[in-house]
Amino acid sequence: MTRLNTLSTLLAGLVLGALISLVAWTAFAGRGARMTRRAGEERQEAAGSQETAVAVLETIRQRRTVRSYQATPVPDEELLAILDAARYAPTAGNQQPWRFLVIRDRDKLERLKGQALEWYLERVRSSPNSAQHDIESIRSSAEQALEGALSAPVYVAVLVDTEAPHSRYVVYDGALAAANLMIAARALGYGTGFFTTFFPEEQMKVFFGIPDHYALICFTPIGVPEEWPEMPAKKELAELVVFESFEE
Ligand SMILES: Cc1cc2nc3c(=O)[nH]c(=O)nc-3n(C[C@H](O)[C@H](O)[C@H](O)COP(=O)(O)O)c2cc1C
């Protein structure tokens, strides 16, 4: 009797346990399915319309480095929208170490043109093989390049604070913001350029009075292109993508 009692208690326990597990599993599985469905719906909502997706991808594809501009001004609200897009870029630890120095003063830009030429020629003259250079022809092509590079109505120096908490990542943070800025500008019909060569960091910091603890990521124009350049050769996707492993 006692054994029977024990056995039936055990059986009842097992059945109850199984029932509880079943109910719990059904609830969990149901919740899982609901979650999956909700996540799917959210993804669709977040993805926006097919047209938006196509437009974003096309804007990314059509962004070009533009090296000559029309003088057409960029309205303030568009400039601010472009800068606003930059600040949504990801950053290490969300540190957002940026400063965006905006320059629209034509006189200052003209002075920069002269300075940039001198900085460049100085670099050429002090390079080890300077004797082989035809300085006059280099001067003339640099002058021409600078004429185009500094023809836009607006410039942004993308800066990052090297004293930010995750200082070793500030260059990535800066480059990502610059990319956002360039894509946003393209969406609004403007060209940009990640300019570095003619605008060396140390000299630019002195020229614009930029505090020492900032690093210059790039100096980009924003403006209506003289003409949109052809897309330069881009590597095929298959050359760049590796699925799962480099090992065969
Ligand atoms: C780190 C970096 C430095 C660059 N420096 C210059 C530069 O000094 N002058 C310039 O005209 N373009 C510069 N570029 C722009 C590239 O030349 C340009 O992105 C490349 O030729 C591809 O053209 P696309 O931007 O139209 O696709 C730079 C780009 C990067 C990412």
The ligand as a MOL file (V3000), in Angstrom:
LIG
                    3D

  0  0  0     0  0            999 V3000
M  V30 BEGIN CTAB
M  V30 COUNTS 31 33 0 0 0
M  V30 BEGIN ATOM
M  V30 1 C 42.1170 58.5450 -46.6820 0
M  V30 2 C 41.7800 59.2310 -47.9850 0
M  V30 3 C 42.5840 60.2560 -48.4490 0
M  V30 4 C 42.2540 60.9360 -49.6350 0
M  V30 5 N 42.9860 62.0130 -50.0110 0
M  V30 6 C 42.6320 62.6910 -51.1340 0
M  V30 7 C 43.3310 63.8730 -51.5180 0
M  V30 8 O 44.2350 64.3470 -50.8460 0
M  V30 9 N 42.9620 64.5040 -52.6560 0
M  V30 10 C 41.9380 64.0380 -53.4300 0
M  V30 11 O 41.6360 64.6440 -54.4670 0
M  V30 12 N 41.2390 62.9260 -53.0840 0
M  V30 13 C 41.5580 62.2640 -51.9470 0
M  V30 14 N 40.8370 61.1520 -51.5670 0
M  V30 15 C 39.7060 60.7060 -52.4020 0
M  V30 16 C 40.0570 59.4930 -53.2440 0
M  V30 17 O 40.9970 59.8400 -54.2180 0
M  V30 18 C 38.7680 58.9390 -53.8650 0
M  V30 19 O 37.8920 58.5500 -52.8370 0
M  V30 20 C 39.0280 57.7360 -54.7740 0
M  V30 21 O 39.7740 58.1190 -55.8930 0
M  V30 22 C 37.7340 57.0820 -55.2480 0
M  V30 23 O 36.8740 57.9970 -55.8790 0
M  V30 24 P 35.3870 58.2440 -55.3650 0
M  V30 25 O 35.4830 58.8590 -53.9950 0
M  V30 26 O 34.7570 59.1810 -56.3640 0
M  V30 27 O 34.6830 56.9300 -55.3200 0
M  V30 28 C 41.1250 60.5100 -50.3880 0
M  V30 29 C 40.3250 59.4800 -49.9020 0
M  V30 30 C 40.6200 58.8630 -48.7040 0
M  V30 31 C 39.7030 57.7920 -48.1770 0
M  V30 END ATOM
M  V30 BEGIN BOND
M  V30 1 1 1 2
M  V30 2 1 2 3
M  V30 3 2 2 30
M  V30 4 2 3 4
M  V30 5 1 4 5
M  V30 6 1 4 28
M  V30 7 2 5 6
M  V30 8 1 6 7
M  V30 9 1 6 13
M  V30 10 2 7 8
M  V30 11 1 7 9
M  V30 12 1 9 10
M  V30 13 2 10 11
M  V30 14 1 10 12
M  V30 15 2 12 13
M  V30 16 1 13 14
M  V30 17 1 14 15
M  V30 18 1 14 28
M  V30 19 1 15 16
M  V30 20 1 16 17
M  V30 21 1 16 18
M  V30 22 1 18 19
M  V30 23 1 18 20
M  V30 24 1 20 21
M  V30 25 1 20 22
M  V30 26 1 22 23
M  V30 27 1 23 24
M  V30 28 2 24 25
M  V30 29 1 24 26
M  V30 30 1 24 27
M  V30 31 2 28 29
M  V30 32 1 29 30
M  V30 33 1 30 31
M  V30 END BOND
M  V30 END CTAB
M  END
